[in-house]
Amino acid sequence: MVDQNLLNDTLQKINASLNKRFEKDADLYISKQDEYEIKKHLCNEAYGAVVDMAKAKGISHDIIVKVIMRNAGVLDVKDVGKFKKELKPILEDANYKTLQYMMEDVLGNTVYMQKKIRHILFSYYMNGITAVLRLNYWERDVFEFDKEERAELFKLILEKTKHKDASKTLPFMWKFSKDAFECFPSIMNDKEVLIKLKNTLSEADKATFFKYLSKEMETPSIDDNAYDFVLIEAYASYGSKAFDDAVNNIKATSAANYKKYIRAICKLFWDEKDKDTLNKMFDTMRRVYDSPYLKPHVKREISNKVWKATSENKVLYENRKAHIDSLLKSVEKTDKNKYQSFSDIASDMRNNTPPKSVAFFWVNVKSPAFEQSILESFTKMDMEYLFSMSEAYSWLFEHSQKKGGVNELKKMCEKLAQPLHEFASLGKRSDFFDTLDNLWVNNVVTYKLQGPKIKDYMFECHFDKVKEWQ
């Protein structure tokens, strides 16, 4: 069904756009033939020909922009890159007041303009107006900006806004940025958004900005994974200064948010190119890792993340190959016994460790700890983790099959039969149990898996599937 109101609204915008094409304009000193030629070139995406024509005939760039805007409702731009590149001399030279001619109506959503053209002209228009006007556009609710326009306006405000009191510019921009992140989270899709703010600052303000970032690393004011990502990117951009700060924090008696600091350290190892700096960083991390005062969970995170990151930096790996290989081998041995009980598994799940990774180490837990951990998983996780646990359960079967085919899968199902049977006999209900039980039955029946515990559980609790299974 067509939404009649929406259809009528769209038609009104198109009509308004078309009306703009034919309104009289005393400033448009151009012959009908020249206007026709310009429109023909635009329709054929011959943008270079428009530039050449303007140059050859001395046609004002403002006039070309007006022709583009008057026809933007019907032009079909297929190659945005070509449009921007070839018309750049004209668009950059045009007076922003020429763009203002229609942009107010376009942004107010009363005149239709094709999105691709609208985005391009939006950027040039917002770039040409004053900082105060840009902030007014940002704060007023009468304009409907999409994600791309909102991000572009945010970028221009960062780059071009200066407080009349220079000492207040950074505090103002920092507050503005955090407010923007909370109101428009899509702005954080640009992982370097805070780095762009940093690049606008004086050297003195950059030092202050690092203090802001360090405070956020320790106690973030926004609870959002995307914010963590852009925060770490900006923090790590300070190089050795960030490395020293991160190391000091993970060595602290109470290392809050230690995983964020370790992510920053990994990024520093990935990005650094200087051999001496890399060697110094690596030697520092080894000393920290070997310290008897380092908390076990922090040491484990370093094992799981940092040593792999060091191996991926070619410059460092060439200089420290033997040491890095030795550390990676020790990680492999440790990983096989990563989980000792379900509390270890639950901790990783609550810290958003990927379910695939959790299951990879879960399958290596020895009996009877494995069976006990499965039993506890039915009752010791909140419902918000049901989806993640479902994925982890599924990967128990996947990893087993990849490890040793149907034979290894049979061993896994035989081990799982015990806690499943035990829980079922208690007569309790659990969505976690139901999820694993369904996965177990599907694998047992599909692959005709046999075993004494499998048989007992099938006959007692899934007799309706026995015929299909055998």
URFEN-V885069 format. One record per pair of residues at least 4 apart in sequence whose C-alpha atoms are under 6 Angstrom apart, sorted by sequence separation. I is the first residue (numbers start at 1). J is the second residue. D is the distance in whole Angstrom. If there is no record, write none. Layout:
i->I j->J d->D
i->I j->J d->D
This chain:
i->42 j->46 d->6
i->49 j->53 d->6
i->53 j->57 d->6
i->54 j->58 d->5
i->66 j->70 d->6
i->68 j->72 d->6
i->82 j->86 d->6
i->83 j->87 d->6
i->84 j->88 d->6
i->88 j->92 d->6
i->103 j->107 d->6
i->104 j->108 d->6
i->106 j->110 d->6
i->118 j->122 d->6
i->121 j->125 d->6
i->136 j->140 d->6
i->145 j->149 d->6
i->156 j->160 d->6
i->157 j->161 d->5
i->170 j->174 d->6
i->173 j->177 d->6
i->180 j->184 d->6
i->181 j->185 d->5
i->201 j->205 d->6
i->205 j->209 d->6
i->216 j->220 d->4
i->227 j->231 d->6
i->232 j->236 d->6
i->238 j->242 d->5
i->242 j->246 d->6
i->268 j->272 d->6
i->285 j->289 d->6
i->302 j->306 d->5
i->313 j->317 d->6
i->317 j->321 d->5
i->321 j->325 d->6
i->331 j->335 d->6
i->349 j->353 d->5
i->366 j->370 d->6
i->376 j->380 d->6
i->385 j->389 d->6
i->386 j->390 d->6
i->395 j->399 d->6
i->401 j->405 d->4
i->404 j->408 d->5
i->417 j->421 d->6
i->433 j->437 d->6
i->441 j->445 d->6
i->442 j->446 d->6
i->443 j->447 d->6
i->444 j->448 d->6
i->451 j->455 d->6
i->457 j->461 d->6
i->458 j->462 d->5
i->459 j->463 d->5
i->466 j->470 d->6
i->41 j->46 d->5
i->54 j->59 d->5
i->105 j->110 d->5
i->106 j->111 d->5
i->113 j->118 d->6
i->145 j->150 d->6
i->201 j->206 d->6
i->250 j->255 d->5
i->339 j->344 d->6
i->348 j->353 d->5
i->365 j->370 d->5
i->401 j->406 d->6
i->444 j->449 d->5
i->458 j->463 d->6
i->105 j->111 d->6
i->163 j->169 d->5
i->236 j->242 d->6
i->249 j->255 d->6
i->311 j->317 d->5
i->162 j->169 d->6
i->401 j->408 d->6
i->250 j->258 d->6
i->400 j->408 d->6
i->401 j->409 d->5
i->400 j->409 d->5
i->38 j->50 d->6
i->246 j->261 d->5
i->448 j->469 d->6
i->445 j->469 d->5
i->99 j->125 d->6
i->236 j->264 d->6
i->303 j->331 d->6
i->336 j->364 d->6
i->61 j->90 d->5
i->96 j->125 d->6
i->131 j->161 d->6
i->342 j->373 d->5
i->62 j->94 d->5
i->96 j->128 d->5
i->232 j->264 d->6
i->341 j->373 d->6
i->61 j->94 d->6
i->359 j->392 d->5
i->108 j->143 d->5
i->107 j->143 d->5
i->151 j->187 d->5
i->355 j->391 d->6
i->356 j->392 d->6
i->359 j->395 d->6
i->417 j->453 d->6
i->421 j->457 d->6
i->355 j->392 d->4
i->359 j->396 d->5
i->417 j->454 d->6
i->48 j->86 d->5
i->47 j->86 d->6
i->73 j->112 d->6
i->158 j->197 d->6
i->191 j->230 d->5
i->195 j->234 d->5
i->356 j->395 d->6
i->410 j->449 d->6
i->414 j->453 d->6
i->73 j->113 d->4
i->194 j->234 d->6
i->266 j->306 d->5
i->414 j->454 d->6
i->72 j->113 d->5
i->73 j->114 d->6
i->269 j->310 d->6
i->266 j->309 d->6
i->270 j->313 d->6
i->375 j->419 d->5
i->371 j->419 d->6
i->21 j->70 d->4
i->20 j->70 d->6
i->378 j->432 d->5
i->378 j->433 d->5
i->17 j->73 d->6
i->17 j->111 d->5
i->16 j->111 d->5
i->17 j->112 d->6
i->13 j->110 d->5
i->13 j->111 d->5
i->14 j->112 d->5
i->13 j->112 d->5
